[in-house]
């Protein structure tokens, strides 16, 4: 059996088609459609009609691609850029009407839970008590756990795209006072969550997301062409130096640095500040860059728990949209 997942993020729509035999989601095909919603939509604002059309078109293409690869209808979800939009339900309704795909949004704490599951499966039980950091376009997810699913999750409005809009929209490169203001905000938002992670004392720390992958490459981690099984680590001391490199350049020139792609160059500085501050406050000197994250977590839950859990996720869209900025969310997962 083949299953598929579609992830509507702040920059791209990504499809993964995987074989589900043997309890492990082995990818057979991946594809992406670049939307760059974070460049067009300010955090918490409505998504324009033309961008809704682009989302629907990309999801339709992804669904057709999954079908050509013999996969079941995709499990499709959207993250913070859609979740926080006042017209969220219009977006979901339009996608469902035009494509037949049941697109839903994931609360931040559910994103953290699923990402943790993907990281746990990749790292294995030998990693012990595990801490997770994941920087998206709209939010930062933090998790800690000793088992299959996390004991503690939190979602904070500290995404790289969101903070770029808030702090770095006027001068390029930004002045030092803007960097200091950003650090203060991150420290304030993270204070309680970081104290919990320090108290738990994780044995292993992992970081997921494209933001961390690109920062890892900037700081000397092996490039992606070496494959997913090469160990990649990011040290806090190297990240501090990298912030200086990024801050000295305008956004357009950052794409010339190792690992920094042109579509993410503008938000790379904010992402680096969030990453460094998160590691410092939680007491993490080094994190392992994990290639499995939320999409693999969704596939694993589908393989291990069947279809009922996804129906519950879809029902969450009946609740009101998340306000902007997002509140701190701390939850114990449903096992």
N, C-alpha and C positions, 0 to 999 in steps of 0.2 A: 504494500500500500504506500502511496505517496501522499504527503500532506504539504500544505503551503501556508505561508504567512505573508501578509502585506503590512508594512510599517509606514504610515504617513507621518513623517517627521517635519521639522522646521525647515530643512533644506532639501530633502529628497524623499521620494517614495521608493521603498526597497521591497523586493520580492525574494523569498527563499523557498525553493521547492526541495523537499527532502524525502528520502526513503525512511520509513518508520519501522522497518523490520528490525528485530533484535533490541528494541527499546532505546535505540540511539538515533537521533535525527541526522542522517548523513546527507549533506547537501549534494544535489545532482545538478542544480541550476540556480543561479542568482542573477538578478537584474535590478537596475535602478533607473529612475526618472527624476531628473533634477528640476525642482520647482522653485527653490530659493524663497520660500514664503517669508522667512525671517527678514529678507530685504524689503519686502513689500508691505508687511503687516506688523504694526507696532504691537508689543505685548498687551494683551487684554482688549485689543480693538477688534471690530468686526472684520471678517474676511471678505474682501470685495468679490463681486459676482464673477469677474473674470478669473480670479484665483480659485473660486469654487469650481468653475468649469475645468480648470487645469487639473485640480485634484481628481475630479470625476473621470477625466480622460485618462490620467495615469493609472487610476485604480482599474478602469476598464481594460486597459492594455495589460496590466499585471494579471488580472483574472483570466484573460484569454491566453496569456503565456502559460499560466499554471495549468490550464486545461490541456494545452498542447503537450505538456510534459506528463500528462496522465495523473495529475493531482486532484484531490478533492477540492471543493470550493474553498477559497482562502479564508483563514482567520485574519480579519483585517481590523487594524486599530490605528487611531491617531493619538499623538502625544500632545504636549503642552500648547503648541500654537493653536490647535483646534479646540482643545479642552477649555482654554480660558477665553475663547471668543464668545461674545454675547450672542452671536448667531450660530452657535455650535449646532443646534438641532437642525437648522436649515441646511447646514453643510452635510450632516449625516443623512438627512432625508433626500437631498439631491443626489448624493452618491448612490443610495439604495435604489432610488427610482430609475436612475439612468444606467446603472450597472448590474443591479441585482445582488450586489455584494453588501452584506450587513456590516458596514463600517461602524465601529464604536469608539468611544474614548476610554482611556484608562486613567483612573485616579493615580496621583503620584505615588502613593504607597503601594499600589498594585504593580506599577512599573518597577519599583524597588524590589518587591518580592520576586517578580519574574526574572529580573536581571540577576538577583542573588542566586536563584535556582540554576540559571545558565552558568554562572561563574563557579558555583559549587560543583556542578557536574564536570566542568572542565578541569578544575584544580584537584578534585578528588578529596577523599576523606583525610588523607595525610596532611592536608593543609590546616586541619584543626579549626579552632574558633576563627571565624573569617569575617573581616570587615570589607565593605564594598563602597566605592565612590563611583558615581556615574554623572557626568556633566552633559546635559542636553542643551538644546537651544533655549528652552524656556525654564528649565528647572534643574536642580541638583538633587539626586537621590542618594541616600546614605542607608546602609543596612549592616546589621551584624547578626551572626547566628552560629550555632554549634551543630545544627542538623541540616536536613534537606532544605527547609525553608527558614527564613530569618526569624529570630526572636524579637527583633527591633527594626523598624523601618521609619524613615522620615523623608519628606519631600519639601524642598525649600525653593523659593522663587529666585534662584541664583544661576539660571541658565546663561550660557555665554552670549547668545543672541540678545536676550532680554537686557542684560547688563551693558552690552555694547550700545544699545539704543538709549539707555538711561544715562550713561556716563561719558560715552565717547562719540557723541553725535555732532559736536561742534568743531573742535580742532583735531587735526590729523597730522602728525601723531599727537596724542593728548598730553597736556601738561602734567607735571608731577603731582600737583594738588588734586587732579582728578583721579590719579592712581591711588593716592592716599585715601580719598573719599570712598573709592570702591572697596579698598581693603577694610576700611572701618565698617562699611555695610556688611560685608561678608563675615567679618568677625562677630558682629552683633547678631546676625541671623543664625550663625552656626554655634554660638556659645554653648547652649544647652545640649545640642546633639553631640558636639565634640566631647563634652564632659562625659557623656554616656559611653562613647566609644573608648575613651581613655580608661574609664572605670572597668569596662569589660575586658580590656587587655587582650586584643586579638593576637593570635599567633601568626596569621598571614593577612596581608592586605592586598586587595586587587582593585584595579581601576578599569572601567570599560568605557565605551563610547569613542566616536571618531575624534573628539577633542583630545582625550588622553592618548589615543594612538598617535596622533600627529605631534603632540608634545613629546611623547616618548621618542619618536624619530628625530625631532629637533635636538633632543638631548643625547643622541647617540645610539638609540636602540636600532637593531637590524631592520632594514626595509621590508616592506610587505612581500616583495618577490621571493624572500627566503622561506616563505611558507608560515602557516600558523603554529607549527610545533617548535619553532625557535623561541627560546626564552627571551622575553623582553621586559626590562625593568626601567623604572623611572625613579631617580633619586631626587629628594627634595632640594639638595644643594645645587644640583645641576639645573633644576627648574627655576631657582632664584636667578641664576645667571641668564637663563633664557628669557626671563621677563625683561631684563635690561636690553637684550637684543631686539625683542619685539617692540618695546616701548620707544626705541630710538628710530624706528622706521615708520613711514606712513603705511597705511593698510595695503596699498597696491604693491609695495616693495617687499612686504613680508612673504609673499608667495614665492620669492626667490630663495627663501631659507629652506633647509632640508625638512621634508615632511609636511610643510604648510601648503595646503592647496589653495588655489585662487578663490574658490567659493567660500572658504572658511577663513581667509586671511584677515578680514575685518574683525571677526570675533575671536581671533586667536589670542589676543592680548588679554581680554576679559577672561577667557577660559583658563589662561595660564595663571592669572591672579587668583581665581577661584580654586584651582587645583593646588597651588602652593599654600594658600591660606588654609585650605581644608586639611592638607597633610600636616601643616605646622600645628594647628589647633588640636588635631586628633592624636598628635604625637607619633605620626608615621614618617619615618625617615626614607622609606622606599616602598613602592608599590609594584606589583607585577601587572603588566598590561595583559588583560584577558581577552581573547578574540570572541568568546561566547558572551552574549549579553541578553537583551530582552527578547529578540526574535527566537533565539534558541530556547529561552525560558518558556515562551508560548508553546513552541513545538513539543518540549518535554512535558509540559502539563497536559497537553492534548494526548500524548502517547500514554502517559502514566495514569491520568485521571479520567480519560474519556471526554465526552462532549458536555456533560452537565455543568462543569465549572465555567465553560465559556458562555453558556446561557445566562449564568448569574452575572458575569461581567457585562454582557449586553444589557441586562436589566438595570444596571447602574445609570444608564443614560436617561432614565426617567427622572433622576434627581436634578435639581437646579445646577446650572453651570457653575464652575468654581469662580469665585470672585478674583479680582486682580488688585493687588498682588495676591498670590497664593498663600494660604495660611500654612503654618507648620502643621504637619500631619504625622502623628506617631501612632502606630497600630501594631497589634499582634495578628499575624496572618491566620487565615482560616485553613486548617490543614486537612 
